[in-house]
Amino acid sequence: GVDLHIKREDLQPEPLRGAYNMMAKLSQEQLNNGVICSSAGNHAQGVALSAQRLGCHAVIVMPVTTPENKWRSVEKLGATVVLKGDSYDEAQSYAKLLCEEEGLTFIPPFDHPDIIAGQGTVGMEIVRQLQGPLHAIFVPVGGGGLIAGIAAYVKRVCPEVKIIGVEPSDANAMALSLFHGQRVMLEHIGGFADGVAVKVVGKETFPLCQDFVDGIVLVSQDAICASIKDMFEENRNILEPSGALALAGAEAYCKYYGLKGETVVAISSGANMNFDTLRLVTELPDVGRKPEAVLPTFSPKEQGSFKEFAELVSRMNITEFKHIYDSHGKEALVLHSGSDDVGDEPVEAKPVEAGDDGKECEDSCRPCGEGEKPLAWLNARVVTTTGIINLMTAGLGLYVKAHHPSVLGLVVTCWEALPLTMVRVVLVSGLGAALALGVLLMYAGIKMSLQGGPRPARPS
């Protein structure tokens, strides 16, 4: 393997390298008038703390999608927070408008020479702290300020060291810009790694990246989640998605090129994790590491089709099973996860093709198309703690929770007994199968146990 070092920028309470470097150079008149910035979180904290230390007022414009824990932490530092726009770019446009109207000084998150130079001190520290040859530094990329500063310094003192940027596959503005040789504006960006979610890279940062950056690695959401899990298991620290970006990229790069015996550094840039994101992160790391494959499928809403589908996939080692009923559509979404931890046969990420009689499964079920796969993650999240089913009214349905030693056996039993609108079964280590069901309100009086005994009868 490789000797992987992590530059722990996430341990800083507020990332102020670039912001403080620029603000410390402002005139007293500019400080008296105040400063303003737009940010999805990390840069905002740096500006707020710098303003506090320099004795000036700061206005921070953040997208309305910013996690509450981030903008609350900015408020605690004494800044005025304004939530505006659905993306960073919309927030930035509003911040620049306020800047002109109120005579404030705009502190950009990445696109200014002083910001770039301040963030470049990360590269200086890496070079000074590491002893011996260094193969590559992996840097998370949003607008490009951090990687531009690091690359500009490191390439001057250690030109043999590779500077590799890492971007989410759904927010890859820098990769596309470098490929086309000019700054590219993205129409849509993913918000999972919100700390690097920008539609266009900076005017100042892009030329530096063209001159000094060796390449860009794109990583999936699953891979980011897997790196968050790795960091937690190794150090008991939870990184935010953008903070784990470089770690995921370093692993993908080293694996792809088969690096052995080299020393590499990955920069963990933040740990502002919120619980809503963490809930999703816990669902995906095994998919990122490949011991589990997620297979979304549509099943027709016809009598017997669900049982037929359950029998078809029963040969797989099912770890999770979800079924969502759509009263307006002709098909139900089925999301089933399979583990490769069953003998010597690895799970294959493809739909079951044939039953025992040779009849093709696609006569009744079909896999999700690429555009339909995001629907697979729009499922209820529940915690199951009891072995007795409890029916609880919730919206237009009832939700049931239980434990059972068999995954598909439990699903088929319930499906034959109840008019279900949603099914979610998860294999829980040491507890068997944890179950969540959605039941039509017309059966609100049902209460039953699924831990043995005869199958419950459908009420009359």
FIMAR-341266 format. One record per residue: x, y, z of N, C-alpha, C, CB in turn. Coordinates in steps of 0.05 Angstrom, whole numbers, plus 5000, padded with zeros to 4 digits. Glycine has a CB too. Example, Ala and Ser with C-alpha at 12.3 -4.5 7.8 and 13.67 -1.06 7.14 Angstrom:
526448865156524649105156526449345156522649115181/525749555142527349795143525850015157528249885114/
//
This chain:
501649765000500050005000501750255000498150005024/500450475006501850735007501950835035500450934988/503651035040503851165066502151425064506851235074/499651405074497751625071497751795096494951515066/498252055092498152255114495652425109500752425116/494352505131492052685129492752955142489552555143/492553165127492853435137490253525150493853635114/490153535176487653565191486753855193487953445219/485953965171484854235172482054245185484554355144/480854015188478153995201478354045231476953725196/480754035242481054075271481054375279483653955280/481354555259481054835265478154905270482255005242/477555045292474755125297473655285274474555275323/475255475264474355635241476555655220473555925251/476055595195478055605174478555895166477255435150/480556025177480956305172483456385157480956455198/484856195146487456255133487156465111488555995120/485356425092485056615070483656865078483556485048/481556845094479957075102481657265119477456985118/483057165139484657335156486957465141485657185180/488157315123490357435107489457675091491557215089/487057665080486057885064485158115083483757795046/483658045103482458255121484558405137480458135139/486758265143488858395159490258615142490958195168/489958605116491158805099489259035092492158675073/486759035101484959245096485659495112482059165103/484959725101485459985115483560005138485160225096/484160185157482460225180479660325172483660425200/479560485151477060585141475260355130477460795119/476560175116475059945106473959775129476759775087/475659735149474759575172472459715187477159535192/472559975189470460125202467760105187471260425205/467960095161465460065145464359785146466060135116/465959585152465059315154465659145129462159305159/465358885132465858705110463458525105468358525116/463358405082461158225074462257995058458958375059/461057765060461857535044459457355039464157375058/459757185019457756975014459156705018456556994985/457756515030459056265036456956055042460956295060/457655795038455955575046456655485074456255345026/458555605087459055535115461955575125458455255118/463855445113466555455124467955725122468355245111/467755845098468956115094467556315112468756195065/464956285116463356465133464556475161460456385133/465256245172466256245199468956375200466555955209/470656345180473256475179472956775178474856375155/471056875162470657165160469557275186468757235137/467657135198466457225223468557235246464157035231/470257035248472257035269474357255263473656765271/475157285239477157495232476057765238477857475202/473457815232472158065238472158115268469358085227/471557905283471557925312474258005323470657665325/476357885313479057935322480058215313480957725312/479158305289480058565279478158795287480258555249/476058735301474258935312472559065291475859145325/471558925271469759035251467258865249471159055223/465158985237462658835234462658675208460259035234/461458435209461358265185458458185179463058015190/457758195154455158095144455757845127453658315128/454357635133454857375119452257295104455757155138/452457275078450157185062450556885056449857355036/448556725063448756435060446256335045449156295087/446556125029444156005016442155905037444955774997/439655905029437555815048437855515053434755875037/439355375037439755085040442055025060440354955014/443355235070445555185089444555045114446955455096/445954835123445154695148445054895171447054465154/443154855188442755045210445155065229440354965227/446554835233448854835251451055025240449954555254/451155055214453255225203452655525207453655175173/450155605200449555895203449255975232447055965187/448455785249448255845277451055895289446955615293/453055745280455755775290456956045281457555545280/456056135257456956395247455756625264456156435218/453156595271451856795288453256815315448956725292/454156585326455356585352457956745352455956305362/459156785329461656935327461157235324463356835304/458557315325457957595325457257715298460157745335/457157555277456557655250453557655246457857475228/452657825227449857835218449457645195448958125210/447757445198447257235178444757305162447056955190/445057305135442757345117442457095100443157605099/440256955101439756725085438356805060438056505101/439656765037438556855011439456674988439357145006/437656594971438356434948438456134953441056514938/438055984932438055684934440755564929436055574914/442755724921445455624916447455834924445755544886/450055744924452155934931452156174912454855794931/451856124886452056334866449856544870451856224838/447456454877445256654883445856814908442656504886/447056684928447756824952449957024947448656624974/451856954930454057134923453057374908456156984906/451157344890450057574875448757764894448057474854/447257664913445957834933447957974951443957674950/450057834958452157954975453558184961454157744983/454058154935455358364920453558604917456258264893/450858564916448958774914448958934940446158664908/448958794963449058924989451759074993448758725012/453858964982456459084984456459364971458558904970/455259394948455059654935453159844949454259614905/450959744958448959914971449960024998446459764975/451359865013452059945040455060015044451359725059/456560005022459360085023461159895039459560355035/460559645038462059435052464359335034460259205062/466259205046468459075031467858775027471159115045/467758685003467058404997469558235001465958374968/469258015017471357825022470657565007471757775053/471857524984471157284968472157024982472257304939/470856804977471656554989474256434977469456354988/474756504952477156384939478356554917476356124927/476856734905477856874881479157144886475556904861/481357134901482957384907485757304913481657554930/487757444904490557364909491257334939492457574898/490157504956490757484985489357234997489757734999/486957174987485656924997487256684988482756914986/488056674963489656454952492256424968490156494922/493556644973496156624987495756525015497456904988/493656615029493156525056492556225057490756675068/490956135038490355845038492755675029487955795019/494555805014496955665006498855595028498455824986/498455715052500155645075499855355083499555825099/497555225075497254945080499454785066494454845070/500054855041502154725027504854765039502254814998/505355005049507955065062508254885087508055365070/506154855102506254685126506754395119503754715143/505454295098505854015090508753965083503953945066/509954145067512654105059514554115083513454325038/514054295101515854315125515454085144515254575139/513053975147512553775167513253495158509653775174/513153445132513753175122516753145117512153115096/517752915126520552855121520752635099522052755147/522452675080522752475058521152555034521852205068/521352395013520052454987516952434990521052254965/515652604975512752614975511752584946511652884987/509952394941508952344914506852534905507952054912/504752574922502452744914501052854938500552574897/499753084933497953214952495153224940498953494960/493153124954490453114945488853334959489152834949/487553504943486253744953483353754944487753994943/481453804963478653844955478454094939476853844979/476754094918476454324900473554414899477454244872/473154674904470654804900471155024879469454924926/471655264889472255484871475155494862471555744883/476855344877479655314869481655474886479955394842/480855614907482655774922484755614937481155944942/483855394951485655234966487755094948484155024983/486754964927488654814910490455004895487154634890/489555244887491255434873493455534891489555674863/492855594916494855684935496955474941493655774960/495955224946497755004952499554944928496254754960/498354934904499854864880501955074874497954834856/501255324876503155544870505555534887501755814873/505255464913507555454931509055194927506555474960/507654964928509054704927510554664901507054484931/509454754878510854714853513354884850508954784830/513555094866516055264866518255134882515355544876/517455014905519554904922520054604918518854954951/517954464909518154174904516654104878516954004928/517754184855516254144830515653854823517854264808/517053664835516553384829513953274842518953214837/512953414862510553324877508053384860510353474905/506453184857503953214841501753344859502952934831/500353534847498053654860495553554846498253974859/493953404861491553284849489053394863491652964852/487253514847484753604858482753384859483753844842/480753414877478653214879475953364880478953044905/474153284863471453404861469353184862471153574836/466953254872464653064870463953044840462253164886/463052814833462352764804460052934795461652474800/458353034814456153204806456653504812453653114821/459153574817459853864821462753894811459553954851/463153844785465853814774466654054756466053564758/466254294766466754534750469654564742465854784765/471554504760474354524754475254324734476054504780/474354074737475153864718474253934690473953594726/471854024687470854094660472254344649467854144661/472854534667474254774658477054714648474354984681/478454544663481154464654481054304628482554304676/479054144625478753984601478254154576476453774604/476554364580475854534557477754774553473054644561/479554814573481455034571480255304577482555034544/477955314589476655564597474655514619475255704572/473955714634472055684656469355604645471855944672/468255394656465655284648463555334670465854984641/461255424662459055464681457255224681457355724674/456855094704455154864706452254954709455954684730/450454814696447554874699446454774725446054754675/447354534733446354414758448754304773444254194752/448554314800450654204816449354044839452454424828/450653834848449753684871450353824897450953404871/448753794916449053934942450053764964446554064950/450753504959451553324981454053434994452053044970/456153494978458553614989458253914985461253504974/456654035003455854314999458254515002453754395019/460354435015462654605019464254664993464454495039/463854494973465254534947463254564924467154294942/460754604930458654614909458554894896455954544921/460154934875460055194860459655134831462755354864/458255324817457655284789459955364771455255434782/461655544780463855634763466255694781463055884746/468655634772471055674787471955964784473355484779/473956054800474756324801476456414777476156384826/476256684772477956794750480856794758477057084744/481456834784484256834794485356554797484456994820/483656374806484556104812484955934788482555964831/483255974767483455794744486155794729481255864724/487256034724489956034710492055894727490756314704/491955924753493955794770493655484769493655884799/491055404768490555114766491455004739487655054771/491055164718492055084692495055044692491255284671/496555214706499455204705500654994724500555484713/499254954747500654794768499254534776500954964792/496654504770495254264779495654034759492254324783/496353794769496953564752494453414743498753374766/492353434757489953294749487753314769490553004744/485353224761482953234778481752944779480853434767/481152864803479752604808476852664815481252434830/475052524802472152554808471352314825470452584783/469852364846468952144864465952154867470352154891/464851924872461951894876461051954904460951614867/458551994908457452034935457951794952454452094933/457751554941458251304956461151294966457651064938/463051374949465851374957466451574979467651424933/465151804978465552004999464551895026464052264992/462151765025461051645050462851435061458251535044/464051275043465951065052468351185066466750885028/469351405056471651545068470951665095472751755049/468451775097467551875123467551645144464751995121/466551415135466551185153469351095160465050945140/471151095141473951015146475251195167475651025121/474751465164475951655182474751615210475351945172/472251565212470951515238472051265252467951495235/472351055236473350805248476250815256472950575228/477750985242480651015248481151205271482151095223/479751435271480451645290478051745307481551885276/475751625302473251705316472552005311473551655346/473252095288472552365279470652345255475052535272/468552515255466652515233467052755215463752505244/467952715190468352925171465752985157470552845151/465453235148463253305130463953195102462753615129/462053175084462653065057464953205043460153075040/464953475042467153605029469753575043466453905026/469653525069472153475085473353205079471553495114/471653015071472652745064473252705035470652535073/472852915019473152904990475952814982472453164978/478052944993480752894985481552604993482653094998/480552515015481152235024480052035004480052185053/477552084995476351904976477851914949473451984971/478752154941480252174917483052044918480652464910/484352064941486951944945486751634942488152014972/484651524954484251234953483751144924481951144971/481951294910481351224883483751244865479051404872/485351454868487751504851489851274856489051774858/490351224881492451024888491650744878492851014918/489050684880488050424871488250404841485150384881/487450624827487450624798490250584786486150874787/492150724798494950714787496650504801496250984791/495450364820496850144834499350244848497649934814/499250464862501550574876502350394899500950854887/504950354902506150194924508450344936506949914914/508550364962510850484976511150784973513250354966/509250924962509451214959508151354983508051304933/508951604988507851775008505951974996510051905025/503451985005501552174995500152315018499452034977/499152555013497752705033494952775022499252965040/492952745040490152835033489353035054488152585034/488153255045487353475063484453435071487753755049/483953405097481153395107480353675115480853195131/478553795100478154085101475954175119477654185074/474253995130472154085147470653865161470154255132/469353925183467853725199465153835208469453635223/463954005191461354125198459153935189461054405186/459053705201457053505194454453565208457953215200/452153555194449553575207448153305207447853795194/446253265225445152995228443452905205443452995253/442253095190440753015166442552885145439253255154/444953005142446852895123448052635134449053095117/448552625159449752395172447852145169450252445201/445252195170443351975166443651855139440452075170/444052015118444551905091447251775089444252125071/449251895102451951775101452051495111453951955117/450551435132450551165144449350965125449051165170/447751055105446550865086448350775064444050995074/450450925058451950885033454750785034451951135019/456150775057458950705057459550425046460150725084/457750225052458249955042458049945012456349765055/456250115000456050124971458650244960453650294963/459750444973462250564964464650374966462850814980/464550194985466750004988466249744972467049935017/463949714960463149494942462549234955465349454924/462349204983461448944993458448924990462248905022/457049144983454149134980453449274954452749275004/451649154939450649264914447749344918451049064891/446949574908444149674910442949644883444049964921/440649504881439349444856436549554856439349134851/436149794844433349904842431849774820433450204838/429349704825427649564805424849664807427749254810/423349664785420549724785418949464782419749934763/416949434798415249194797412349274791415349044824/410949134774408149204768406349164792407149044744/404349334795402549304817400249114809401349584825/400948864808399048654801399148444823399648524774/396948314828396848114849398847884843394047994851/400447824863402447614861405147704851401447404843/405447944840407948034829410048074851407548294813/409248174874411148214895412347954905409848374918/410547754909411447494919413347364898409047314925/412647404872414347294851417047414851412947334824/417147684855419647824856421347724880419248124857/420047694903421447614927422647334923419547604951/421247164910422346894905424646904885420146714893/424647084866426747104847429347194859425947304825/429247384879431647484891432347344916431347784897/430847134924431346994949434046844948429146794954/435146794924437746654922440046844929438146544894/439547104931441647294938441747324968441147564924/444047424978444247485006443247765011447247455016/440647795015439348055017439948185045436348035013/441048425044441548575069439548795074444348695068/438148885054436149085057434149075035437349365059/431549125041429449105021427449325026428048825023/426849485005424949705007422949684984426449985007/420449744990418449744970416549984975416749464971/416150144955414450384958412150374937416050644954/409750404947407350384931406550664922404950244946/405950704896405050964885402250924875406951054862/400351054889397551014882396851134855395751144903/398551304844397951434818399451294795398751724819/401351124801402851004779402050714775405851014786/403450584755402850314749404950124760402650274719/407050244772409250074782409950164810411750094763/411149974825412150034852415150024851410949834873/416450204866419450204867420350004888420450494874/422149824879423349634897426449684898422749344889/427549724922430349764925431449534942431050044938/433049364931434149134946437149144946433148874934/438449094969441349104972442248824977442149294994/444448744964445548474968448448494977445348314942/449248314995451948315005453448084992452048275035/456148124989457847914977458847724998460148034962/457947755023458847595045457147335047458647745072/457347175026455946925025457546725008453046965013/459146565021460846365008462946504991459146184990/463446384968465546494950464246644926467346274939/461646664926460246794903459747084909457646644897/461047274895460447554900457747634888462647724888/456547844901454047934891454548084864452648124911/452748054845452948184820450948414818452547984796/451848654811450148884810448448884784451749144812/446648704782444848694758442248554767446148544734/440048614753437548494760437548194755435248624745/435948044771435647754766434447714739433947624788/435547534723434747494696432747274691437147444679/432847064708431046844702430346694728432246654682/428046584729427246414751428046124746424246424756/427145944763427945664760426745544734426945494784/424545654725423345544701424345674676420345564702/426245854678427445984654425846224645427545784632/423646284658422146524649423646774657419246514662/423846964639425347204645423847384665425847364619/425347484685424147654705423147914693426147714727/424448004671423648274660420848264648425748354639/419648024646416848024637415048164657415947734634/415848164683414148294703415648514718413248084723/418348504720419848704734421948814716421148584760/422649064720424749194704426649354722423549364682/429249374715431049534731430449834726433949474724/431250004746430850284743432750394722431350424770/431850594707433650734689435450924704432050884667/437451034690439351214704437951454716441551304684/435951564701434551804711432751744734433051924689/432051484738430251404760431551324785428451184750/434251274784435651174808435551354832438451114800/435651624828435551794852432951754869435652084844/430851654856428351594871428851384892426151504852/430851214888431250994906432051084934433450824895/433051334936433951424962431851584977436451594960/429551634964427451784976425651594993425751934955/426751485014425351285031425351375060426651015028/423351285074423151345103425451225118420451255114/426451365138428551255155427351205183431051455157/427650955193426450895218428450745236423950715214/428050745262429650595281427850385293430950785302/428550135291426849925302428049815328426549695282/426449815349427549745375425849525389427649985392/423649435377421849255391421249015374419349395400/420548785386419848555371416848535366420748305386/415248715378412348715373411648935354410848745400/409948885335409149085316407349285329407748955291/407949535326406349755336405349915313407849935356/402749965311401650125290401250415299398850005280/402350605284402350885291401251045268405150985300/399251205272398251365250400251575242395651505259/400651605216402651805206401751885178405551685206/400552115175399652205149397352035139402052205129/397751925115395551765103395951465108395451815074/397851395125398351105129399151045157400451005110/399650795163400650705188403350595185398650505201/405050625205407750515203408150305224409850745206/409350085216409649855233412649805237408249605221/413449715260416249645263416549385280417849875277/418549225272418848955285421548845278416648765276/422248625291424648465284423848185277426748475307/425348065259424747785250427347665239422447785229/427847405243430347285234430547255204430647015247/428347275189428447235160427647495147426647005151/429047575126428447825112426147795093430947925096/426447635072424347615052421947455062425447485027/422447265080420247115091418347295107421246895110/419447485121417847675136416247855118419647835155/417547945096416248125077413847985064418248215056/414247735055412147595041409847545060413147325029/410447465085408347415105406647665109409547335132/407947895113406448145117404848225092408348365126/406048185069404848265044402148115040406648225020/402147865048399647705044397547775065400347415045/398447895088396547945109395548225110397947885135/397048425099396348705102396448855075398148835122/394749065072394949235049397149435052392249385044/399549375044401949535050402349755029404349355052/403249985038403950205020406950245019402550465028/408450155039411350185040412449955056412150455052/414749845047416149635061419049705063415849355047/420249685086423149715089424249515109423950005098/425949335100427149135117430249165115426248855108/431549165139434449195140435548965157435249465152/437648835148438948635163440748765184440648445145/440048715210441448845232443148635246439448975252/445748685249447548495261446548415289450348595262/446148155294445448055320442448075326446848205341/440848205309438048245314436248125293437448535317/437448015272435847915250434948135231433347765261/432448125222431548325203429748525217429948185180/430448785214428849005224426849095203430649245234/424349135210422249175191420749445196420248945192/420149585175418349815176416349785153419950085174/413749805160411649775140409850015140410049525146/408750085117406650285115404050145109407250505094/401950195125399450045123397150255119398849875148/395250185102392950365097391450415123391150255076/390350655126389050735151386550565157388251025149/385350435137382950285141383450045159381850185114/386049975164386649755182387949855207388549555168/387150075217388350205240388150045266387250485244/386249855267385849705291387649465294383049625293/389449405275391049165275393249185296392149105248/393848965310396248945327396948655327395749055356/399448585320400148305318403148265322399348195290/403948025326406847955330407747785306407247805357/410147835297411247675275413647515284412047855252/413847445309416147295319415446995322417047405345/413746895305413046615306410046575307414446475330/409146325306406346275308405046295281404946465327/402446245280401046245254400946525241398146145257/400646525215400546775200398046925207400746725170/398247185213395847345220393947355197396647625229/391347345203389347355183388647635175386847205192/387947685150387047945141384348005154386847955109/383948235166381448305179379148315159381648565194/376848255168374548265150373348545149372348065159/
//
